[in-house]
Each structure stands twice: as C-alpha cells, then as structure tokens.
Amino acid sequence: MSRTRNNRPAPYDPPRCWVGNKNKVCYPDQETAEMSARLVEAEHGLAANSLTCYRCEYGNHWHLANSSPKNRR
C-alpha cells in the first residue's frame, strides 16, 4: 500500500476507462462487479438490483450501469 507524505494511506484510485463520455470504474470480473453493485445500492439507498454489470467492449473487465427502464436500449 502506498503512503502519502504524512504517512497516511494514499486514497484508493481504482482503474478506469472511458465508455462513451463517461470515465467508468473497471472491475476485474463479473463477481466483483456484482458485489460492488450491491454495496453501492446499500450505501446510497438505491432499490435492490437497480444496478447491473456488463463486460466492457473495450477491454477485459466489467462496469456498472443503472438498470432503470429509461436507460435500457
């Protein structure tokens, strides 16, 4: 773990990639993305299963997406 000058842990900066005009967090596998989706829903008071995950078409990783009907194609 890297440290800052005052010997505190450096903030976590997850890997990201651009998807359209959004800089999204990259998850290494579907299981990690699904667990993160459930955690984000709980932390932000979102409805259960309001976030989904999908494989990125630009790399070998996964992203989260809002699963509301207005955002579906």
C-alpha positions in Angstrom: 0.0 0.0 0.0 1.4 3.4 -0.9 1.5 6.2 1.6 1.2 10.0 1.5 3.9 12.4 2.9 2.2 12.4 6.3 2.4 8.6 6.4 -1.3 8.1 5.8 -2.6 5.5 3.4 -3.0 7.0 -0.1 -6.6 7.2 -1.3 -7.7 4.2 -3.4 -7.8 5.2 -7.1 -9.5 2.3 -9.0 -8.6 1.6 -12.6 -11.0 3.3 -15.0 -11.7 3.5 -18.7 -13.8 5.8 -21.0 -17.1 4.4 -22.1 -18.7 7.0 -24.4 -18.4 10.2 -22.5 -18.1 8.6 -19.0 -15.0 7.6 -17.1 -16.2 4.3 -15.5 -14.6 2.2 -12.8 -13.2 -1.1 -14.1 -13.9 -4.4 -12.2 -11.7 -7.4 -12.9 -14.6 -9.9 -13.1 -18.3 -10.2 -13.0 -18.4 -11.4 -9.4 -16.5 -8.3 -8.2 -18.8 -6.0 -10.2 -21.9 -7.7 -8.9 -20.7 -7.4 -5.2 -19.8 -3.7 -5.8 -23.2 -3.1 -7.3 -25.0 -4.4 -4.2 -22.6 -2.4 -1.9 -23.3 0.8 -3.9 -27.0 0.2 -3.7 -26.9 -0.2 0.1 -24.6 2.7 0.7 -26.7 5.1 -1.4 -30.2 3.8 -0.5 -31.0 2.6 -4.0 -33.5 -0.1 -4.8 -32.3 -3.7 -4.8 -30.9 -4.7 -8.2 -31.1 -1.1 -9.6 -27.5 -1.5 -10.8 -26.3 -4.2 -13.2 -22.9 -5.1 -14.5 -21.7 -5.6 -18.1 -18.5 -6.7 -19.8 -16.7 -3.7 -21.4 -16.4 -3.9 -25.2 -13.0 -2.1 -25.0 -11.2 -4.3 -22.5 -11.2 -7.4 -20.5 -13.1 -6.0 -17.5 -16.6 -5.1 -16.2 -18.6 -1.9 -15.4 -21.7 -1.0 -13.5 -24.8 0.5 -15.2 -28.1 1.9 -14.0 -30.8 -0.7 -14.9 -33.7 1.7 -14.9 -36.1 1.2 -17.9 -35.2 4.7 -19.3 -31.6 3.7 -19.7 -32.2 0.4 -21.5 -31.9 0.2 -25.2 
